[in-house]
């Protein structure tokens, strides 16, 4: 562990439990996002509804309802929709992106948060390069992923900010319950950037005492583990 991973909330078990609750409570949304990213190659093409339904273990009609009733909550960084027969993903939803996603020859400007980039990387089956800037030092930050996981971070000390999903102000659980893009962006997405190093993250740590900053490799492993644990739990169709 680096110095960055030493910044932890007083009750680290509660922090992880709150994120586990977040993943579990919104299991259907996370499963949908993961499947649509994978099947559309992050919006490069459409995905047939029967194919998406099969990936989600749902019927096509249920999958359409899921998109109609649930997917509006991801519009801070991407928009999932359907035309009745195919699912579409539009990741470029803002004129003022925080992140540049470079996928093959494509460059996509995306809002959202730094942890979102790990979700996208873990769903894709091709290399992904993320470009951003540290909000404190303005240092360019680049994080590169391969299908199997993190490849490289520049600067090497880059860390990711994670707020406590149940902390106030800025509760992800409250914002995500509302599924209001502006609220989610204000209270969650904008609060979780990449920092060039642990020192640059110190002001954030002071203003988010129950949050955590992790080196990118630690976050990649932690995110994969937590998603694996929560997706292993049986779910019911909603």
C-alpha positions in Angstrom: 0.0 0.0 0.0 1.1 3.6 -0.7 0.6 6.6 1.5 -2.7 7.3 -0.3 -4.3 4.1 0.8 -3.5 5.1 4.4 -6.4 7.6 4.2 -9.3 5.6 5.4 -12.5 6.3 7.3 -12.5 5.5 11.0 -14.7 2.5 10.4 -13.4 0.9 7.2 -15.9 -1.9 7.6 -18.8 0.5 7.4 -17.3 2.2 4.3 -17.1 -1.1 2.4 -20.5 -2.1 3.7 -22.0 1.1 2.4 -20.5 0.5 -1.0 -21.7 -3.1 -0.9 -25.2 -1.8 -0.2 -24.8 0.6 -3.1 -23.9 -2.2 -5.5 -26.6 -4.5 -4.1 -29.4 -2.0 -4.1 -28.7 -1.0 -7.7 -27.7 -4.4 -8.9 -30.1 -4.3 -11.8 -28.7 -0.9 -13.0 -25.0 -2.0 -12.7 -25.8 -5.3 -14.5 -27.5 -3.4 -17.3 -24.7 -0.9 -17.7 -22.1 -3.7 -17.8 -24.0 -5.7 -20.4 -24.8 -2.7 -22.6 -21.2 -1.5 -22.6 -19.9 -5.0 -23.4 -22.5 -5.7 -26.2 -22.3 -2.3 -27.9 -18.5 -1.9 -27.5 -19.2 1.2 -25.5 -21.7 2.6 -28.0 -19.9 1.7 -31.2 -22.9 -0.2 -32.4 -26.4 -1.3 -31.3 -27.1 -4.5 -29.4 -30.2 -6.6 -30.3 -32.7 -6.7 -27.5 -32.8 -10.5 -27.4 -29.0 -10.6 -27.0 -29.1 -8.1 -24.2 -32.0 -9.9 -22.5 -30.1 -13.2 -22.6 -27.1 -11.5 -21.0 -29.3 -10.2 -18.2 -31.3 -13.5 -17.9 -34.5 -11.6 -18.7 -37.1 -11.5 -21.4 -36.9 -8.8 -24.1 -40.1 -7.2 -22.8 -38.7 -7.1 -19.3 -35.4 -5.7 -20.6 -37.2 -2.9 -22.4 -39.0 -2.0 -19.1 -35.7 -2.1 -17.2 -34.2 0.4 -19.6 -37.3 2.6 -19.5 -37.5 2.7 -15.7 -33.9 2.4 -14.6 -31.4 3.6 -17.1 -32.2 7.3 -16.8 -30.0 7.2 -13.7 -26.8 6.8 -15.8 -27.2 9.9 -17.8 -24.5 11.7 -15.9 -21.9 9.8 -18.0 -23.9 7.9 -20.6 -27.4 7.3 -21.8 -29.0 3.9 -22.5 -32.1 3.7 -24.6 -33.9 1.3 -27.0 -35.9 1.6 -30.1 -37.9 -1.5 -29.4 -35.5 -3.9 -31.1 -32.1 -2.7 -30.2 -30.3 -1.1 -27.2 -28.2 2.0 -27.8 -25.5 3.6 -25.6 -24.5 7.2 -26.0 -21.6 8.0 -23.7 -21.0 11.5 -24.9 -23.6 13.4 -23.0 -21.9 16.7 -22.0 -20.2 19.6 -23.7 -17.8 20.0 -20.7 -16.4 16.5 -20.2 -14.2 15.6 -17.2 -12.7 12.6 -18.9 -11.6 11.6 -22.4 -12.2 7.9 -23.2 -9.9 6.7 -26.0 -11.2 3.4 -27.3 -9.4 2.3 -30.5 -9.7 5.3 -32.9 -12.6 6.8 -31.0 -12.3 9.7 -28.5 -15.4 10.2 -26.3 -15.8 13.1 -23.9 -17.6 11.9 -20.7 -18.7 13.5 -17.5 -19.3 11.1 -14.6 -16.6 10.3 -12.0 -13.2 8.5 -11.9 -14.7 5.3 -10.5 -17.0 5.1 -13.5 -13.9 4.6 -15.7 -13.2 1.3 -13.9 -16.7 0.1 -14.5 -16.3 0.8 -18.2 -12.9 -0.8 -18.4 -14.0 -4.0 -16.7 -17.0 -4.3 -19.2 -15.0 -3.7 -22.3 -13.0 -6.4 -24.1 -10.4 -4.1 -25.6 -7.9 -1.5 -24.4 -9.1 1.7 -22.8 -7.2 4.9 -22.2 -8.6 7.5 -19.8 -7.3 11.1 -19.9 -8.1 13.7 -17.2 -6.4 16.3 -15.1 -5.8 16.6 -11.4 -8.2 19.2 -10.0 -5.6 20.5 -7.6 -2.4 20.6 -9.6 -3.8 20.5 -13.1 -1.3 17.7 -13.8 -2.5 15.6 -16.8 -3.6 12.2 -15.6 -3.6 9.1 -17.9 -4.9 5.7 -16.9 -4.6 2.8 -19.3 -6.6 -0.5 -19.1 -6.4 -3.8 -20.9 -9.2 -6.3 -20.9 -7.6 -8.1 -17.9 -7.2 -5.0 -15.8 -5.1 -1.9 -15.1 -2.0 -1.5 -17.3 -0.5 1.8 -16.4 -1.1 5.1 -14.6 0.8 8.4 -15.3 1.7 9.9 -12.9 2.5 6.6 -11.2 1.2 7.9 -7.9 -2.3 8.7 -9.2 -5.1 8.0 -6.7 -8.8 7.8 -7.0 -11.2 9.5 -4.6 -14.2 7.5 -3.3 -16.8 9.2 -1.1 -18.7 7.2 1.5 -22.0 6.3 -0.2 -23.9 6.9 3.0 -22.1 10.1 4.2 -23.7 13.5 4.2 -23.4 15.8 2.5 -22.9 14.1 -0.8 -24.7 10.8 -0.3 -24.6 8.5 -3.3 -27.4 6.4 -1.8 -29.7 9.4 -1.6 -28.8 10.8 -5.0 -29.1 7.4 -6.7 -32.5 6.8 -5.1 -33.7 9.9 -6.8 -32.0 8.9 -10.1 -31.8 12.6 -10.9 -28.7 13.3 -13.1 -28.0 16.8 -11.8 -28.2 15.6 -8.2 -26.1 12.5 -8.8 -23.5 14.7 -10.6 -23.4 17.3 -7.9 -23.4 15.0 -4.9 -21.4 12.0 -6.2 -19.8 12.3 -9.6 -18.0 15.6 -9.2 -16.8 14.6 -5.8 -14.8 11.6 -7.0 -11.9 12.6 -9.3 -8.4 11.3 -10.0 -5.6 13.2 -8.1 -2.0 13.2 -9.3 -0.8 11.9 -6.0 -1.7 11.5 -2.3 -0.5 15.0 -1.4 -2.8 16.6 -4.0 -5.7 14.6 -2.5 -5.2 16.0 1.1 -7.6 18.9 0.8 -10.2 16.4 -0.5 -9.5 14.1 2.4 -10.0 16.9 4.9 -13.4 17.8 3.4 -14.5 14.1 3.0 -13.3 12.6 6.4 -15.3 9.4 5.8 -14.1 9.0 2.3 -11.1 7.1 1.0 -8.4 7.6 -1.7 -6.8 4.6 -3.3 -4.0 4.0 -5.8 -5.5 3.1 -9.1 -4.3 -0.5 -8.9 -5.9 -1.0 -5.5 -9.2 0.6 -6.7 -9.2 -1.7 -9.8 -8.8 -4.8 -7.6 -11.3 -3.6 -4.9 -14.0 -2.7 -7.5 -13.7 -6.1 -9.2 -13.9 -8.0 -5.9 -16.9 -6.0 -4.6 -18.8 -6.4 -7.9 -18.0 -10.1 -7.9 -19.4 -10.5 -4.4 -22.6 -8.6 -5.1 -23.3 -10.2 -8.5 -22.9 -13.6 -6.9 -26.0 -12.9 -4.7 -29.2 -14.2 -6.3 -31.5 -11.5 -7.6 -35.1 -11.2 -8.5 -36.5 -9.6 -11.6 -37.7 -6.0 -11.2 
